Amino acid sequence: MVKVKKIIFLALGFPNAEENTIIWTDLVHEFHLQGHDILVVAPASNKTDTGLRLEAGVKVLRVATYKLFDVGPVLKGLANIMLPYQYKNALKINNIKLDFDLILIPTPPITLGKTANWLKRKTKAKLYLILRDIFPQNAVDLKMISQGGLIHRYFRKKELKLYRISDKIGCMSQANIDYIKTHNPKIEAAKLHLLPNWENLPKFEDLGNIDDIKAKYGLTNKFVVIFGGNIGRPQKMENIIELAKNCTEIKDLVFLIIGKGTEFKKLKDNVTSLKLFNVVLEKKIPKKDYYNLLRAADVGLISLSEEFTIPNFPSKVLSYFGSKKPVLASIDLQTDFGQMLEETNSGFWAEAGNIPLLKEKLMLLYKDGDLRSKLGANGYKYMAENLLPEHAYNIICKNV
């Protein structure tokens, strides 16, 4: 382990931690609390919100970029290609002293590898890659780009270079490590190690009465299966719709889906056309309400597309673990997420698309309150012992 004082974190999604927190803000603030001098480079919310500032005590350089979210794949791809040039230019314009000891870069996107490589050459800093997205293969799996096509070859070249220039690579699960080893045999296996997802445990005090929040969203006297997070092609919400269709006879069971993404409109249209009165959709709600709804829910829902050939590991499970909720997962067979649920005895899973088995697992939870409590407590314990920002911080520092 080298002595790390100054760190630069190249971010894609990084909200102002005074207003909202995500996995990346939690990690950055752990480094800050541990006494490191850390600078975050991240997109600005608008063109007037640029420059260097303090956000919740952390230095953040906000950069004007092209629109990175809620756009089509072509515009999103171009925006990501331009990102390293915009970040490099912003560092120069703002006279940022390039004397970092450590460069942290998460995926997505892989295009920021160009900025990371430039910083590495300038500073001789160690480069630590937080691998949370195996791109471009995930885009191939979802039929967004063609295997072996021009776009795939371009991004695959960038992916391989990012792996080569990284000194260490933290992977979400053992299946991710195995996948990278198998499909990138020239990458040094010693670079790879386990870096599970992390999140702070929620603080539920003063959040309000559960009955009140259920009444606000029309969930009084309902058994609530909650899904919170991105609604896109990776989640394949059609499987959840099929599950809901097969549960309409259970009058007090409701699927509460909260989130936004490229597939939200399609999801909403499906719910309307099928007249699924047991599905409640919310695109955006106050953060306090979301935490209260997690408390009020009975089961936390995970959904991954069966089309994946890469092993994904959904970070949203941490919200369920932190809320002591049992997990029900519809997942592909590439991920080892189901194995984790079994080993920690924190939930049930079924292969995505196998609706009868998924319903069978749901019914086990629906009928047994003691079982739900036991599984929820197990997930909470596992998170408290293994999946906090301090755990991620220690793993990263141990490996650089």
Secondary structure, 3 states (H helix, E strand, C coil): CCCCCEEEEECCCCCCCCCCCCHHHHHHHHHHHCCCEEEEEEECCCCCCCEEEEECCEEEEEECCCCCCCCCHHHHHHHHHHHHHHHHHHHHHCCCCCCCCEEEEEECCCCCHHHHHHHHHHHCCEEEEEECCCCCHHHHHCCCCCCCCHHHHHHHHHHHHHHHHCCEEEECCHHHHHHHHHHCCCCCHHHEEECCCCCCCCCCCCCCCHHHHHHHCCCCCCEEEEEECCCCHHHCCHHHHHHHHCCCCCCCEEEEEECCCCCHHHHHHHHHHCCCCCEEEECCCCHHHHHHHHHHCCEEEEECCCCCCCCCCCCCHHHHHHCCCCEEEEECCCCCHHHHHHHHCCEEEEECCCHHHHHHHHHHHHHCHHHHHHHHHHHHHHHHHHCCHHHHHHHHHHCC
